[in-house]
Amino acid sequence: MESSTRASEPTDGQRRPFRDGLGFFGRFLRNPMTVGAVLPSSRYLSRALVGRLELAPGELVVEYGPGTGPATAAVREALPKGSQYLGIELDLRFHRMLTERFPTLAFHHGSAADLRAILEQRGLPKPARILSGLPFASLPPAIQDGVIDGIVWALRGTDGDFRTFQYVHAYGLRAARRFRAMMQERFSGFERIGPIVRNVPPAFVLRYWGAK
Ligand SMILES: C[S@@+](CC[C@H](N)C(=O)[O-])C[C@H]1O[C@@H](n2cnc3c(N)ncnc32)[C@H](O)[C@@H]1O
């Protein structure tokens, strides 16, 4: 028998953000410091983060902390043919969810601070783009340093860039300012996009290039 969905019934695609929101909130309650947000990013913030990827065949984009995958979905739409993607996710549940949801993309279960070792282990080139959903300000200082060292190592001497976001309400907080100050020391180029108001909470997208 043919199955049909009445116009008033929510489809799977409409239910997904709700289910993702609930699942995400559950992970936040368990690991508030590493999950760092109560809701996944909206598609508007995700698209602003991903922007234009402009990757040549064989080039790699790495995403840190894809969570339930809102930015991953935007990457999948924008990924040029022949280029590669690797998501690095610390949370095992999110990692499992991502591998099921995006069967054509690769995900590593581990820490973004280990970028170099992960790329070597997988025989991947240095990435041309690094996108990050990491809650940077709430990560332990040693992880922050490891993540930034890895980004600089990957992008130095290339025209690649790093993109992340910071929530507007937390933009002036000490930890957020510390992150930007550290990045400013290590990169010659900086651009701030937004605020992206169609996100809870609104956020700025930050882009860095010219790793020193
Ligand atoms: C604020 S959530 C963002 C999730 C998703 N990118 C979004 O925008 O909805 C942060 C994500 O980073 C992950 N995470 C935290 N520390 C990490 C680390 N050291 N390496 C990789 N992922 C990490 C968390 O498990 C979580 O999925």
The ligand as a Tripos MOL2 file, in Angstrom:
@<TRIPOS>MOLECULE
LIG
   27    29     1     0     0
SMALL
NO_CHARGES

@<TRIPOS>ATOM
      1 C1         28.6530   24.3580   20.3660 C.3       1 LIG1
      2 S1         28.5800   22.6420   19.8390 S.3       1 LIG1
      3 C2         28.4060   22.9830   18.0770 C.3       1 LIG1
      4 C3         27.8040   21.8600   17.2990 C.3       1 LIG1
      5 C4         27.5190   22.1760   15.8270 C.3       1 LIG1
      6 N1         28.7300   22.5430   15.1180 N.3       1 LIG1
      7 C5         26.5310   23.3180   15.7220 C.2       1 LIG1
      8 O1         26.9170   24.4070   15.2790 O.co2     1 LIG1
      9 O2         25.3650   23.0920   16.0910 O.co2     1 LIG1
     10 C6         30.2580   22.1060   20.0600 C.3       1 LIG1
     11 C7         30.6440   20.7530   19.4930 C.3       1 LIG1
     12 O3         32.0540   20.5850   19.6320 O.3       1 LIG1
     13 C8         32.3260   19.2660   20.0920 C.3       1 LIG1
     14 N2         33.6610   19.3000   20.7360 N.ar      1 LIG1
     15 C9         34.0120   19.8530   21.9220 C.ar      1 LIG1
     16 N3         35.3320   19.7260   22.1360 N.ar      1 LIG1
     17 C10        35.8470   19.1060   21.0480 C.ar      1 LIG1
     18 C11        37.1640   18.7270   20.6580 C.ar      1 LIG1
     19 N4         38.2340   18.9510   21.4360 N.pl3     1 LIG1
     20 N5         37.3290   18.1190   19.4580 N.ar      1 LIG1
     21 C12        36.2750   17.8760   18.6380 C.ar      1 LIG1
     22 N6         34.9960   18.2110   18.9580 N.ar      1 LIG1
     23 C13        34.7840   18.8200   20.1300 C.ar      1 LIG1
     24 C14        31.1640   18.9700   21.0210 C.3       1 LIG1
     25 O4         31.0240   17.5910   21.2690 O.3       1 LIG1
     26 C15        30.0100   19.5690   20.2140 C.3       1 LIG1
     27 O5         29.5400   18.6770   19.2500 O.3       1 LIG1
@<TRIPOS>BOND
     1     1     2 1
     2     2     3 1
     3     2    10 1
     4     3     4 1
     5     4     5 1
     6     5     6 1
     7     5     7 1
     8     7     8 2
     9     7     9 1
    10    10    11 1
    11    11    12 1
    12    11    26 1
    13    12    13 1
    14    13    14 1
    15    13    24 1
    16    14    15 ar
    17    14    23 ar
    18    15    16 ar
    19    16    17 ar
    20    17    18 ar
    21    17    23 ar
    22    18    19 1
    23    18    20 ar
    24    20    21 ar
    25    21    22 ar
    26    22    23 ar
    27    24    25 1
    28    24    26 1
    29    26    27 1
@<TRIPOS>SUBSTRUCTURE
     1 LIG1         1 GROUP 0 **** ****
